[in-house]
Amino acid sequence: MTTNGIKENGVKKTNNPYMPRYEDLLSRVSNFSIIESTLREGEQFANAFFDTAKKIEIAKALDDFGVEYIELTSPAASDQSRQDCSAICNLGLKAKILTHIRCHMDDARIAVETGVDGVDVVIGTSSYLREFSHGKDMDYITKQATEVINFVKSKGIEVRFSSEDSFRSDLVDLLSIYRTVDKLGVNRVGIADTVGCANPRQVYELVRTLRGVVSCDIECHFHNDTGCAIANAYAALEAGATHIDTSVLGIGERNGITSLGGLCARMYTANKDYIKTKYKLHMLRDLENLVADAVSVQVPFNNYITGYCAFTHKAGIHAKAILNNPSTYEILKPEDFGMTRYVSIGHRLTGWNAVKNRVEQLGLTLTDDQVKKITAKIKELADIRPQSMEDVDNLLRDYHYAVTSGDLSQVESVLSTN
């Protein structure tokens, strides 16, 4: 899908109101694929243990949602991992099944026998990992990568080569190894912010540089240790990356990686129609609840899209505007994600317009002056303790009954201090 617009001074001019006026010609924000790694990176989350049945359930849910790739734990990790990998490969899912292995021939031989559609090969390239992890130099890495890539390619399946700890690796080393594997015919090269140290500007510059060096696709994997995973993913796509790794709720090693829901929220603002057409966004809440239950966590209150506060409006001026036009304070449409908005009114910040809306929802009839009086009463009570929606509804019904009965003493009784 292309973005509407015309070329002007080397960039595309866009009419999308959610995007800047100009979009980079290399941008892939409207043409990318998700490599969903809940069943690989997600298994590295502290609480995670997925048995075979749960892995299959999650894989099917991800496939129904519409992700293009599902990445699984290396079959070399354990015998059960190997069996699970084969089982998921035999499900006949629409998504391509990948597995993630070390850059080692033993792992590669096991992986290609499971029936996967592709193998994601990784090896550390930073000085930290070369010294304290595998202990190999760049010549060894290049030789090993060449052997593994040629072997996987000989089996007729996809292969990706990724450096690990890319943003703390020497740029000359990175570009050299990427050029080599690109010439070998890999489907993708990968950039990994393994420790979450990168910022969006660094990401853009590295991806943009790499885009000028290789002809294959570019995959990016961002950890969230410093809170930049989603922003970094977006910057990578702007610079020309083609694939983004995600996990449900962002679970993974330490603080995890780019959240599937968070990426969908970000990309929705870039091209709403593209995201709505490509993924079944209304399934996101059930998918997240499935994974949250499997790893014994609660979906955070401020979670992208599905957190219980995501579409809750409280302040009076917000509520008034939302009731007139939801776009005033919502960049995402809750109905596009199977969600609903909620206007909270049982508190001291409430405004009479929000209370009037609730009066109308309840089928009651009050004048604006009467609504303002009962709003003052709600604020008064809320200064003592928060009022539930049931508390507010009961108060509104009592007040409406008193007003319609014409009994002024009863009206005063409702409005008096309790």
C-alpha positions as CSV (number, residue, x, y, z in Angstrom):
1,M,0.0,0.0,0.0
2,T,1.3,3.4,-0.8
3,T,0.7,6.6,1.0
4,N,-1.4,9.3,-0.7
5,G,0.8,12.2,-1.8
6,I,3.1,13.6,-4.4
7,K,6.9,13.8,-4.5
8,E,8.3,17.2,-3.5
9,N,12.1,17.8,-3.0
10,G,12.8,14.1,-2.6
11,V,10.1,13.3,-0.1
12,K,6.4,12.3,-0.3
13,K,3.8,14.9,0.7
14,T,1.0,13.2,2.7
15,N,-2.6,14.2,3.4
16,N,-2.8,12.0,6.5
17,P,-3.9,14.3,9.4
18,Y,-2.1,12.1,12.0
19,M,1.3,12.3,10.3
20,P,3.8,15.0,9.6
21,R,3.3,16.8,6.3
22,Y,6.2,15.1,4.7
23,E,7.1,11.4,4.8
24,D,10.5,9.9,3.9
25,L,10.5,8.1,0.6
26,L,12.1,5.1,2.3
27,S,9.4,4.9,5.0
28,R,7.7,1.6,5.5
29,V,5.2,2.8,8.1
30,S,2.4,1.7,5.6
31,N,4.1,-1.5,4.5
32,F,5.6,-3.7,7.1
33,S,5.3,-7.1,8.7
34,I,5.2,-8.2,12.3
35,I,7.3,-11.1,13.6
36,E,5.5,-12.1,16.7
37,S,7.8,-13.4,19.3
38,T,5.7,-14.2,22.4
39,L,6.5,-17.9,22.0
40,R,10.3,-17.1,21.8
41,E,11.2,-13.9,23.4
42,G,8.1,-14.2,25.6
43,E,9.3,-17.5,27.0
44,Q,12.3,-15.5,28.4
45,F,9.9,-13.5,30.6
46,A,10.5,-14.2,34.3
47,N,7.0,-15.7,34.9
48,A,6.6,-17.5,31.6
49,F,6.0,-21.3,31.3
50,F,4.0,-22.4,28.3
51,D,3.1,-26.0,28.0
52,T,2.4,-27.5,24.5
53,A,-1.4,-26.9,24.7
54,K,-0.9,-23.2,25.8
55,K,1.7,-22.7,23.0
56,I,-0.7,-24.0,20.4
57,E,-3.6,-21.8,21.8
58,I,-1.4,-18.7,21.7
59,A,-0.1,-19.5,18.2
60,K,-3.7,-20.0,16.9
61,A,-4.7,-16.7,18.5
62,L,-1.8,-14.8,17.0
63,D,-2.6,-16.3,13.6
64,D,-6.2,-15.3,13.9
65,F,-5.1,-11.8,14.8
66,G,-3.2,-11.6,11.6
67,V,0.5,-11.5,12.3
68,E,2.6,-12.5,9.4
69,Y,5.2,-14.5,11.3
70,I,5.3,-16.4,14.6
71,E,8.7,-17.0,16.1
72,L,9.4,-20.0,18.3
73,T,12.0,-20.9,20.9
74,S,15.0,-22.7,19.4
75,P,14.3,-26.5,19.1
76,A,17.9,-27.0,20.3
77,A,16.9,-25.5,23.7
78,S,15.3,-28.7,24.9
79,D,13.6,-31.9,23.7
80,Q,10.2,-30.4,24.5
81,S,11.0,-27.2,22.7
82,R,11.8,-29.3,19.6
83,Q,8.5,-31.3,19.9
84,D,6.5,-28.1,20.4
85,C,8.2,-26.5,17.4
86,S,7.2,-29.4,15.2
87,A,3.7,-29.5,16.6
88,I,3.1,-25.8,15.8
89,C,4.5,-26.2,12.3
90,N,2.0,-28.9,11.7
91,L,-1.0,-26.7,12.5
92,G,-1.4,-25.3,9.0
93,L,-1.5,-21.7,10.2
94,K,-1.5,-18.8,7.7
95,A,1.4,-17.2,9.5
96,K,4.9,-18.3,8.6
97,I,6.6,-20.2,11.5
98,L,10.2,-19.2,12.4
99,T,12.6,-20.4,15.0
100,H,15.5,-18.5,16.5
101,I,18.8,-20.2,16.8
102,R,22.5,-19.5,17.7
103,C,24.8,-19.1,14.7
104,H,25.9,-22.7,15.1
105,M,25.6,-25.7,12.7
106,D,24.3,-28.0,15.5
107,D,21.3,-25.7,16.1
108,A,20.7,-25.2,12.4
109,R,20.6,-29.0,11.7
110,I,18.0,-29.5,14.4
111,A,15.9,-26.4,13.3
112,V,15.5,-27.3,9.7
113,E,14.2,-30.8,10.6
114,T,11.2,-29.3,12.5
115,G,9.3,-28.1,9.4
116,V,9.7,-24.3,10.1
117,D,9.3,-21.8,7.3
118,G,12.4,-20.0,8.3
119,V,15.4,-19.8,10.6
120,D,16.5,-16.7,12.5
121,V,20.2,-16.9,13.1
122,V,21.8,-14.6,15.7
123,I,25.3,-14.0,17.2
124,G,26.7,-11.3,19.4
125,T,28.8,-8.7,17.7
126,S,29.5,-6.1,20.4
127,S,32.8,-6.1,22.2
128,Y,31.0,-7.1,25.4
129,L,29.5,-10.2,23.9
130,R,32.6,-11.2,21.9
131,E,34.7,-11.0,25.0
132,F,32.3,-12.2,27.7
133,S,29.8,-14.4,25.9
134,H,31.0,-16.5,22.9
135,G,34.6,-15.3,22.9
136,K,34.9,-15.2,19.1
137,D,36.3,-12.5,16.8
138,M,34.6,-11.1,13.6
139,D,36.5,-13.4,11.3
140,Y,35.2,-16.4,13.1
141,I,31.7,-14.9,13.1
142,T,31.8,-14.2,9.4
143,K,33.0,-17.8,8.7
144,Q,30.4,-19.3,11.0
145,A,27.6,-17.2,9.6
146,T,28.5,-18.2,6.0
147,E,28.4,-21.9,6.8
148,V,25.1,-21.7,8.7
149,I,23.4,-19.5,6.1
150,N,24.4,-21.6,3.2
151,F,23.2,-24.7,5.0
152,V,19.7,-23.2,5.8
153,K,19.4,-21.8,2.3
154,S,20.1,-25.3,0.8
155,K,17.0,-26.5,2.6
156,G,14.8,-24.0,0.7
157,I,13.6,-22.1,3.7
158,E,13.9,-18.4,4.8
159,V,17.0,-17.3,6.7
160,R,17.6,-14.1,8.6
161,F,21.0,-13.1,10.1
162,S,21.0,-10.8,13.0
163,S,23.8,-9.2,15.1
164,E,23.1,-9.2,18.8
165,D,23.7,-6.0,20.8
166,S,23.9,-4.1,17.5
167,F,23.9,-0.6,19.0
168,R,27.0,-1.3,21.0
169,S,28.8,-3.0,18.1
170,D,31.4,-1.3,15.9
171,L,29.7,0.2,12.8
172,V,32.4,-1.0,10.4
173,D,32.1,-4.5,11.8
174,L,28.3,-4.4,11.4
175,L,28.2,-3.1,7.9
176,S,30.9,-5.6,6.9
177,I,29.0,-8.7,8.2
178,Y,25.7,-7.4,6.8
179,R,27.2,-6.9,3.3
180,T,28.6,-10.4,3.4
181,V,25.4,-12.1,4.4
182,D,23.4,-10.0,2.0
183,K,25.5,-11.3,-0.8
184,L,24.9,-14.8,0.4
185,G,21.2,-14.2,-0.2
186,V,19.6,-14.0,3.2
187,N,16.0,-12.9,3.3
188,R,16.5,-10.4,6.1
189,V,19.3,-8.9,8.2
190,G,18.5,-8.1,11.8
191,I,19.3,-5.2,14.1
192,A,18.9,-5.9,17.8
193,D,18.9,-3.4,20.6
194,T,19.5,-6.2,23.1
195,V,20.0,-4.0,26.2
196,G,17.5,-1.3,25.3
197,C,20.1,1.5,25.1
198,A,19.2,3.0,21.7
199,N,17.1,6.1,21.1
200,P,14.9,6.8,18.0
201,R,17.5,9.1,16.4
202,Q,20.2,6.4,16.7
203,V,17.8,3.8,15.3
204,Y,16.8,6.0,12.3
205,E,20.5,6.7,11.5
206,L,21.6,3.0,11.7
207,V,18.6,1.7,9.7
208,R,19.0,4.4,7.1
209,T,22.7,3.6,6.8
210,L,22.0,-0.1,6.5
211,R,19.3,0.4,4.0
212,G,21.9,1.9,1.7
213,V,24.2,-1.1,2.2
214,V,22.0,-4.2,1.8
215,S,19.2,-5.1,-0.7
216,C,17.4,-7.6,1.5
217,D,14.7,-6.9,4.1
218,I,15.6,-5.4,7.5
219,E,14.2,-6.7,10.7
220,C,14.4,-4.9,14.0
221,H,14.2,-6.1,17.6
222,F,14.0,-3.5,20.4
223,H,14.2,-4.1,24.1
224,N,12.3,-1.7,26.4
225,D,14.7,-1.2,29.3
226,T,14.7,2.5,28.9
227,G,11.1,2.8,27.5
228,C,11.9,3.5,23.9
229,A,10.9,0.2,22.2
230,I,7.8,1.4,20.5
231,A,9.3,4.7,19.5
232,N,12.4,2.9,18.2
233,A,10.2,0.5,16.2
234,Y,8.4,3.5,14.6
235,A,11.7,5.2,13.8
236,A,13.1,2.1,12.2
237,L,10.1,1.8,9.9
238,E,10.4,5.5,9.0
239,A,14.0,4.7,8.0
240,G,13.2,1.8,5.8
241,A,13.0,-1.3,8.1
242,T,10.5,-3.9,6.9
243,H,9.9,-6.2,9.9
244,I,9.4,-5.5,13.6
245,D,9.6,-8.1,16.4
246,T,6.9,-7.9,19.0
247,S,5.4,-9.8,21.9
248,V,2.0,-9.7,23.5
249,L,2.1,-7.2,26.4
250,G,5.8,-6.7,25.5
251,I,6.9,-9.7,27.7
252,G,10.4,-10.9,27.3
253,E,13.8,-10.9,28.9
254,R,14.0,-8.3,31.7
255,N,11.4,-5.5,30.8
256,G,10.7,-7.1,27.4
257,I,10.4,-5.8,23.9
258,T,8.1,-3.9,21.6
259,S,4.5,-4.6,22.6
260,L,2.2,-5.9,19.9
261,G,-0.7,-3.7,21.1
262,G,1.6,-0.7,21.6
263,L,2.9,-1.0,18.0
264,C,-0.6,-1.3,16.7
265,A,-1.6,1.8,18.5
266,R,1.4,3.7,17.2
267,M,0.9,2.5,13.6
268,Y,-2.8,3.2,13.7
269,T,-2.0,6.9,13.9
270,A,0.2,6.6,10.9
271,N,-2.2,4.7,8.6
272,K,-5.4,3.7,10.3
273,D,-7.0,2.0,7.3
274,Y,-3.8,-0.1,6.7
275,I,-3.8,-1.4,10.3
276,K,-7.5,-2.0,10.4
277,T,-7.4,-4.0,7.2
278,K,-4.3,-6.0,8.1
279,Y,-5.0,-7.0,11.7
280,K,-8.1,-8.0,13.6
281,L,-7.8,-5.3,16.2
282,H,-10.9,-6.3,18.0
283,M,-9.2,-9.5,19.1
284,L,-6.4,-7.7,20.9
285,R,-8.0,-7.7,24.3
286,D,-8.7,-11.4,24.3
287,L,-5.2,-12.1,23.1
288,E,-3.6,-10.0,25.8
289,N,-5.9,-11.6,28.5
290,L,-4.9,-15.0,27.2
291,V,-1.2,-14.3,27.6
292,A,-1.6,-12.3,30.9
293,D,-3.4,-15.3,32.4
294,A,-0.7,-17.7,31.1
295,V,2.1,-15.7,32.8
296,S,0.2,-14.8,35.9
297,V,0.1,-11.0,35.5
298,Q,-2.6,-8.3,35.2
299,V,-3.0,-6.2,32.1
300,P,-1.6,-2.8,33.3
301,F,-4.1,-0.1,34.0
302,N,-2.4,2.1,31.4
303,N,-1.8,-0.5,28.8
304,Y,-2.0,0.6,25.2
305,I,-5.6,0.3,24.0
306,T,-6.8,-2.4,26.4
307,G,-5.9,-1.0,29.8
308,Y,-9.0,-0.2,31.8
309,C,-8.1,3.5,31.9
310,A,-7.2,3.7,28.1
311,F,-10.5,5.3,27.1
312,T,-11.7,6.7,30.5
313,H,-12.3,10.4,30.7
314,K,-12.6,12.2,34.0
315,A,-11.9,16.0,34.0
316,G,-14.9,18.1,33.3
317,I,-13.5,20.0,30.3
318,H,-12.3,16.7,28.8
319,A,-15.7,15.1,29.3
320,K,-17.6,18.0,27.7
321,A,-15.4,17.9,24.6
322,I,-15.5,14.1,24.3
323,L,-19.3,14.1,24.4
324,N,-19.4,16.7,21.7
325,N,-16.7,15.1,19.5
326,P,-14.6,12.1,20.7
327,S,-11.7,13.1,18.5
328,T,-11.0,16.1,20.8
329,Y,-9.3,13.9,23.4
330,E,-9.0,10.5,21.6
331,I,-6.4,9.8,18.9
332,L,-7.6,6.2,18.8
333,K,-11.2,5.1,18.2
334,P,-12.1,2.6,20.9
335,E,-14.7,0.9,18.6
336,D,-12.0,0.1,16.1
337,F,-10.4,-2.1,18.8
338,G,-13.6,-3.6,20.2
339,M,-13.4,-1.2,23.2
340,T,-15.8,1.4,24.6
341,R,-15.1,4.8,26.2
342,Y,-16.2,5.6,29.7
343,V,-16.9,9.1,31.1
344,S,-16.3,9.1,34.9
345,I,-18.6,11.5,36.8
346,G,-18.5,10.4,40.4
347,H,-15.7,12.7,41.5
348,R,-14.9,16.3,42.5
349,L,-13.6,17.1,39.0
350,T,-16.8,16.3,37.2
351,G,-18.6,18.8,35.0
352,W,-22.3,19.4,34.6
353,N,-22.2,18.5,30.9
354,A,-21.1,15.0,31.7
355,V,-23.8,14.6,34.4
356,K,-26.4,15.9,31.9
357,N,-25.3,13.2,29.5
358,R,-25.8,10.5,32.2
359,V,-29.2,12.0,33.0
360,E,-30.2,11.5,29.4
361,Q,-28.8,8.0,29.2
362,L,-31.0,7.1,32.2
363,G,-34.0,8.6,30.5
364,L,-34.5,11.3,33.0
365,T,-35.7,14.9,32.4
366,L,-33.9,17.7,34.2
367,T,-33.3,21.3,33.2
368,D,-29.7,22.6,32.9
369,D,-30.1,24.5,36.1
370,Q,-31.3,21.4,37.9
371,V,-28.4,19.4,36.4
372,K,-26.0,22.0,37.7
373,K,-27.5,21.8,41.2
374,I,-27.2,18.0,41.3
375,T,-23.7,18.2,39.9
376,A,-22.7,20.4,42.8
377,K,-24.2,17.8,45.1
378,I,-22.1,15.0,43.4
379,K,-18.9,17.1,43.9
380,E,-19.8,17.7,47.6
381,L,-20.2,14.0,48.2
382,A,-17.1,13.2,46.2
383,D,-15.1,15.5,48.4
384,I,-15.8,13.0,51.2
385,R,-15.3,9.8,49.2
386,P,-15.4,8.7,45.5
387,Q,-18.8,8.0,44.2
388,S,-19.5,4.8,42.2
389,M,-21.6,5.0,39.1
390,E,-24.3,3.2,41.1
391,D,-24.1,5.9,43.8
392,V,-24.5,8.6,41.1
393,D,-27.3,6.9,39.3
394,N,-29.3,6.5,42.6
395,L,-28.7,10.1,43.5
396,L,-29.9,11.2,40.0
397,R,-33.0,9.1,40.2
398,D,-33.8,10.3,43.7
399,Y,-33.4,13.9,42.6
400,H,-35.5,13.4,39.4
401,Y,-38.3,11.8,41.4
402,A,-38.2,14.7,43.9
403,V,-38.3,17.3,41.2
404,T,-41.1,15.7,39.2
405,S,-43.2,15.1,42.3
406,G,-43.1,18.9,43.0
407,D,-42.2,18.3,46.6
408,L,-39.7,21.1,47.4
409,S,-38.9,19.7,50.8
410,Q,-37.9,16.4,49.2
411,V,-35.8,18.3,46.6
412,E,-34.0,20.1,49.4
413,S,-33.6,16.9,51.3
414,V,-31.8,15.3,48.3
415,L,-29.6,18.4,47.9
416,S,-28.8,18.8,51.6
417,T,-25.6,17.6,53.3
418,N,-25.8,14.0,54.2
